[in-house]
Amino acid sequence: MSQSSRPKKIRVIGGGLAGPEAALQAASLGCQVTLYEMRPHRSTEAHQTSDFAELVCSNSLKSESEFSAPWLLKQEMRQAGSFLLLDADATAVPAGHALAVDRQQFSMRVAARIAAEPRITVLREEVTLLDEADDDTITILASGPLTSAPLAAELQRLTGSHHLAFYDSISPIVDATTIDMEKVYFAARWDKGTADYINCPFTKEEYDCFLDALTSAEKIEAKAWEELPADRRPEHLAAAPAPAASQLQYFEGCLPIEETARRGRDTLRFGPMKPAGLTNPKTGRWPYAAVQLRQENLRADSYNLVGFQNHLKFGEQARVLRLIPGLEHATFLRFGQIHRNTYIHAPSLLTETLQLKQHPRILIAGQLSGVEGYTESIASGLLAGRYAAALAHGRQPTPAPRASANGSLSHYITHAETKRFQPANITFDLLPPLEEDLRKRIRDKKERHRLQCERALAAWSAWLAQG
Ligand SMILES: Cc1cc2nc3c(=O)[nH]c(=O)nc-3n(C[C@H](O)[C@H](O)[C@H](O)COP(=O)(O)OP(=O)(O)OC[C@H]3O[C@@H](n4cnc5c(N)ncnc54)[C@H](O)[C@@H]3O)c2cc1C
């Protein structure tokens, strides 16, 4: 296409996190965009509204601690003008060192931004065909981990490869007015930041009793798994009979609490129930174990149980969670749940500019591409929107620089060891290490991370400056 002819149209499939960011980026670069979202006509197992940018579980976009990996990713996105991050910053609720948002206000702002963008047309319909032969359109597929079945089948037809499907789970939310405030206390771990978390302290006896109840509680059986055809199960289990719920594939970071508990009697005390640094003002000491509650919305009328995603039957959850000191009479606004997670085998299918190798007019963004997490999904939407805009204008996009957090995520999903590919959050492990002599000289990990961040931001700025 010549530079003077009209740019191609862009079709974005999915109005979750990656899709709206991609659509807004492409529109801001002069492209006409059609944004497809199937809700409310058809919903997913996890979405509860028909809103754009719904946060389906926690309300946290992770750490804002300077020179941490999630901070770096967000800094790069801010520099690049991420629209959804602007909205997240504008709807932040107190959450210590993390960026957490009021989920309703966040979605409302994103919706208003899309409505105000004349280059974006919204179609509320389910897409089931990818039309790879249509060379007038660039497609960004951002239909997420709960991509509807017909579209997943279409993607399978197109890529000829198997999807990996496995499960992770979501944590419960409690009505703030039903927490016994006499038993709990506000504190920040190690007194770092503001004391935004409510802490429920356990004695050893209370912990033992809770653990026994948790590990013996009844789970929901893995019906969804049984319905999954053998060729859509994780490769190493493809030939196996449907496993029990305890054998399902989970993200380590999203392991159900009852599975963590089963790994050993102290595993929870060193994981999501870690008491270290949470001094109880009543005793002046750390409790034996603690459950942390994080504010859900600006009204502070609901809190989520941090790290308490689980797969117990709802009645059992109510019984077991009410053994947590302070939650004896709690009302739960949402119970923990298990859910499906679909993503492509990016190392064999995607280029570093998120294009399908076999069908370069189709880009994959968000969780479906193999990144994991809200912020990572928005970040990949940002990149996909910019890459698609370049393609629409007849240019081949330049990939984000390897040294940056964004570039490292793309590098990981497109270069990971193919057999054991698993979606990833941003961590320093994904960034290129510092040069060996520098590593030898600088023993302090924090200092090394600071240098990695500086190098990443410099590379990212240079890439942005190239336009
Ligand atoms: C239950 C659950 C809990 C999670 N919890 C967390 C968490 O706490 N923290 C975290 O960082 N990450 C979490 N994740 C992972 C991930 O960050 C989120 O799934 C995130 O929303 C992914 O963004 P996305 O834009 O890729 O997909 P989504 O936000 O899911 O957006 C995809 C959109 O596409 C639409 N869609 C699907 N199929 C079609 C179709 N055929 N046609 C049109 N539209 C379609 C869907 O309705 C949806 O709106 C969770 C994931 C799940 C499933």
The ligand as a Gaussian input file, in Angstrom:
#p B3LYP/6-31G(d) Opt

LIG

0 1
 C      -11.448000     -15.416000      36.642000
 C      -10.154000     -14.719000      36.401000
 C       -9.555000     -14.046000      37.425000
 C       -8.387000     -13.331000      37.200000
 N       -7.848000     -12.624000      38.212000
 C       -6.797000     -11.822000      37.988000
 C       -6.302000     -10.985000      39.033000
 O       -6.814000     -10.973000      40.135000
 N       -5.237000     -10.191000      38.767000
 C       -4.654000     -10.175000      37.549000
 O       -3.699000      -9.401000      37.356000
 N       -5.099000     -10.960000      36.539000
 C       -6.147000     -11.792000      36.732000
 N       -6.624000     -12.597000      35.727000
 C       -5.869000     -12.686000      34.459000
 C       -6.029000     -11.528000      33.458000
 O       -5.316000     -10.431000      33.912000
 C       -7.451000     -11.118000      33.191000
 O       -8.142000     -12.182000      32.611000
 C       -7.546000      -9.933000      32.219000
 O       -8.859000      -9.484000      32.208000
 C       -7.082000     -10.292000      30.819000
 O       -7.326000      -9.221000      29.957000
 P       -7.749000      -9.491000      28.445000
 O       -8.064000      -8.173000      27.855000
 O       -6.753000     -10.352000      27.807000
 O       -9.096000     -10.371000      28.539000
 P      -10.514000      -9.967000      29.124000
 O      -10.395000      -8.872000      30.098000
 O      -11.169000     -11.234000      29.552000
 O      -11.279000      -9.398000      27.855000
 C      -11.670000     -10.220000      26.794000
 C      -13.022000      -9.749000      26.308000
 O      -13.352000     -10.428000      25.109000
 C      -14.728000     -10.755000      25.107000
 N      -14.913000     -11.876000      24.189000
 C      -14.565000     -13.176000      24.351000
 N      -14.887000     -13.891000      23.253000
 C      -15.444000     -13.023000      22.379000
 C      -15.977000     -13.140000      21.070000
 N      -16.032000     -14.324000      20.431000
 N      -16.477000     -12.043000      20.457000
 C      -16.474000     -10.833000      21.084000
 N      -15.993000     -10.656000      22.331000
 C      -15.469000     -11.747000      22.966000
 C      -15.008000     -11.067000      26.567000
 O      -16.378000     -10.908000      26.860000
 C      -14.137000     -10.042000      27.286000
 O      -14.814000      -8.856000      27.562000
 C       -7.778000     -13.341000      35.920000
 C       -8.370000     -14.070000      34.896000
 C       -9.544000     -14.749000      35.123000
 C      -10.184000     -15.497000      34.004000

